[in-house]
């Protein structure tokens, strides 16, 4: 484990040089921008009616409200779904890059335990996700200020930020098993394809009323303030994340990586 700081630094340097953290962070800004656009259209019905493609969604936002509380609830829901996809991109790149670029043999030639290599990758993926969360949260609050939303008491904003951060952490925990998919698939396609399938399945499971038992539906339900969530729901997310990390380690230990 003494090699862990060096491996973290090496993994982070690879990520920074690729500029992928920068591009994913910039792309994630579309999440709060999209929420702000819906709120803006809801507060301007004449403009909304001219844009028939989004008017129905804007009408739903208008019905729910266009104050800080409604904005932060919608923002947390967008983070639960959109953030999940960006976190999948991050962990898929961190674990799939060596396979896609053909540099795996060079990395394994370094006299460092595979556990240190894997922990370094998980740490970098977590830091990457944390930077996205921080940037999205700051930009989301800024967009709310620019919109001039009413009801922005410190208590309301702090509560909304707390819900968003917990939602994002639940989403990050849910993507840890995708490290195994990136490893087994030896690249990016398998985890990204699985992410799309899981998002579809999560929506279906929620409709059927079983969302609190599906780890990838829990972040969305939490963002919605779903009362059906129980302590078991959070334990399911936690156990799923640990199982994903453990399975990734076992695969790297036993698979033929040559």
SULKAZI-V180894 format. One line per field, one symbol per residue. burial: + if it has 16 or more other C-alpha atoms within 10 Angstrom, else -. Layout:
burial: ???
This chain:
burial: ---+--++-+++--+----+++-++--++++++-+++++++++----++-----+-+++-++---++++++++++++++++++++++++++++++++++----------------+++++++-+++-+++-++--++-+++-++--+-+-------+--++-++++++++++++++++++++++-+++-+++--+---+-++--++----++++++++++++++--------++-+++-+++-++--++--+------
